[in-house]
Amino acid sequence: MNMTASTPETDAYEPVVYLTNFRGQDMRHARTFGRIKAITKEPIVETFKLDQVTKTVSAALAGSHPEDWLICSGHMVLGIIAAVEFLRRHKRLNLLLWHAKAKKYLPRVLQLRQEAEAAAGAEISADPVLVEMLCNEVPIELA
């Protein structure tokens, strides 16, 4: 029996969709991107206790992989901290944004410019500004 953990390098990895605050939302469409894992489930997150929120988010994202996704729901501070932590860990941010008219999540990936340029084999600039990359934007019918 193989007792090693599954990782993207060793097996077919199923991405995780991290949800910053789960409050009973319908996550059926998000499940197409991976298994759902809530960072918090509390009805009220103590957003003024930033050290506590940061520890909670950091612990939840400790096992995350660059292939995972983030849905920011709930308080804005929680989403900001989760996005910064994901970007710090992976040099990219994979977001699922809800499109109300289309009634589905649209994937968007932000990557640090230096990381994107290195991946493309381009000369690396000194400006670590975020650039939108790998959006997989697909035209959708909104009617």
C-alpha positions as CSV (number, residue, x, y, z in Angstrom):
1,M,0.0,0.0,0.0
2,N,1.4,3.4,-1.0
3,M,1.4,5.7,2.0
4,T,2.9,8.8,0.3
5,A,0.8,11.9,-0.2
6,S,-0.5,12.8,-3.6
7,T,1.2,15.8,-5.1
8,P,1.1,17.4,-8.5
9,E,4.5,15.9,-9.3
10,T,3.6,12.3,-8.3
11,D,0.0,11.7,-9.2
12,A,-2.9,13.2,-10.9
13,Y,-3.5,16.1,-8.6
14,E,-7.0,17.3,-8.0
15,P,-6.9,21.1,-7.4
16,V,-8.5,22.6,-4.4
17,V,-10.8,25.6,-4.6
18,Y,-10.2,27.6,-1.4
19,L,-13.3,29.6,-0.3
20,T,-12.5,32.4,2.0
21,N,-15.8,32.2,3.9
22,F,-18.3,29.4,3.5
23,R,-21.8,30.4,4.5
24,G,-23.9,27.7,2.7
25,Q,-23.4,29.0,-0.9
26,D,-24.2,26.8,-3.8
27,M,-20.8,25.7,-5.0
28,R,-21.8,23.3,-7.7
29,H,-20.1,25.2,-10.5
30,A,-17.0,25.8,-8.5
31,R,-16.6,22.1,-8.0
32,T,-15.7,21.8,-11.7
33,F,-12.4,23.5,-10.8
34,G,-11.6,21.2,-7.9
35,R,-12.7,20.1,-4.4
36,I,-14.0,22.8,-2.1
37,K,-12.2,23.7,1.1
38,A,-13.4,26.5,3.3
39,I,-10.8,28.8,4.9
40,T,-13.4,30.0,7.5
41,K,-17.0,29.1,8.3
42,E,-17.6,31.6,11.0
43,P,-20.6,33.9,10.5
44,I,-18.5,36.9,11.8
45,V,-14.8,37.1,11.1
46,E,-12.9,39.4,13.5
47,T,-11.4,41.5,10.7
48,F,-9.8,44.0,13.1
49,K,-7.7,41.2,14.6
50,L,-5.5,41.0,11.6
51,D,-2.9,38.8,13.2
52,Q,-5.6,36.2,14.0
53,V,-7.1,36.4,10.5
54,T,-3.6,36.1,8.9
55,K,-2.7,33.0,11.0
56,T,-6.0,31.4,10.1
57,V,-5.6,32.0,6.4
58,S,-1.9,31.0,6.4
59,A,-2.7,27.7,8.1
60,A,-5.5,27.0,5.7
61,L,-3.3,27.7,2.6
62,A,-0.2,25.8,4.1
63,G,-0.8,22.8,1.9
64,S,-1.9,24.7,-1.2
65,H,-0.4,24.2,-4.7
66,P,0.0,26.6,-7.6
67,E,-2.8,24.8,-9.4
68,D,-5.3,25.6,-6.7
69,W,-8.0,28.3,-6.9
70,L,-9.3,31.0,-4.6
71,I,-12.8,32.3,-4.3
72,C,-13.1,35.5,-2.2
73,S,-16.3,35.6,-0.4
74,G,-17.3,37.2,2.8
75,H,-15.5,40.2,4.3
76,M,-13.1,42.1,1.9
77,V,-10.2,42.0,4.5
78,L,-10.4,38.2,4.5
79,G,-10.2,38.1,0.7
80,I,-7.3,40.5,0.6
81,I,-5.3,38.5,3.1
82,A,-6.0,35.2,1.3
83,A,-5.1,36.7,-2.0
84,V,-1.8,38.1,-0.7
85,E,-0.9,34.8,1.0
86,F,-1.7,32.7,-2.1
87,L,0.4,35.1,-4.2
88,R,3.3,35.1,-1.7
89,R,3.4,31.3,-1.7
90,H,3.0,30.6,-5.4
91,K,4.0,33.9,-7.2
92,R,0.6,33.7,-8.9
93,L,-3.0,34.1,-7.9
94,N,-5.7,31.8,-9.4
95,L,-9.1,33.5,-8.9
96,L,-12.5,32.3,-9.6
97,L,-14.8,35.3,-10.2
98,W,-18.6,34.8,-10.1
99,H,-20.3,36.2,-13.2
100,A,-23.9,36.8,-12.2
101,K,-25.4,36.9,-15.7
102,A,-23.6,33.8,-16.9
103,K,-24.3,32.1,-13.5
104,K,-20.8,30.6,-13.4
105,Y,-17.3,31.2,-12.2
106,L,-14.8,32.6,-14.6
107,P,-11.1,31.7,-14.0
108,R,-8.6,34.5,-13.9
109,V,-4.9,34.1,-13.2
110,L,-2.6,36.9,-12.0
111,Q,1.1,36.3,-12.0
112,L,4.1,38.4,-10.9
113,R,5.6,40.0,-14.0
114,Q,9.1,38.7,-13.1
115,E,7.7,35.1,-12.9
116,A,5.7,35.4,-16.1
117,E,8.7,36.8,-18.0
118,A,11.0,34.1,-16.7
119,A,8.4,31.4,-17.7
120,A,8.2,32.9,-21.2
121,G,12.0,33.1,-21.5
122,A,11.9,36.9,-21.8
123,E,14.3,39.3,-20.2
124,I,13.2,39.9,-16.6
125,S,12.3,43.5,-15.8
126,A,13.0,45.0,-12.4
127,D,9.3,46.0,-12.0
128,P,7.5,43.3,-10.0
129,V,4.1,44.6,-11.0
130,L,1.2,42.1,-11.4
131,V,0.2,41.3,-15.0
132,E,-2.8,39.3,-16.0
133,M,-1.8,36.1,-17.6
134,L,-3.2,32.8,-18.7
135,C,-6.8,34.1,-18.4
136,N,-8.4,31.4,-20.5
137,E,-11.0,34.0,-21.4
138,V,-13.8,32.4,-23.3
139,P,-16.5,34.6,-24.9
140,I,-19.7,33.8,-23.1
141,E,-23.3,34.5,-24.2
142,L,-24.9,36.7,-21.6
143,A,-28.4,36.7,-23.1
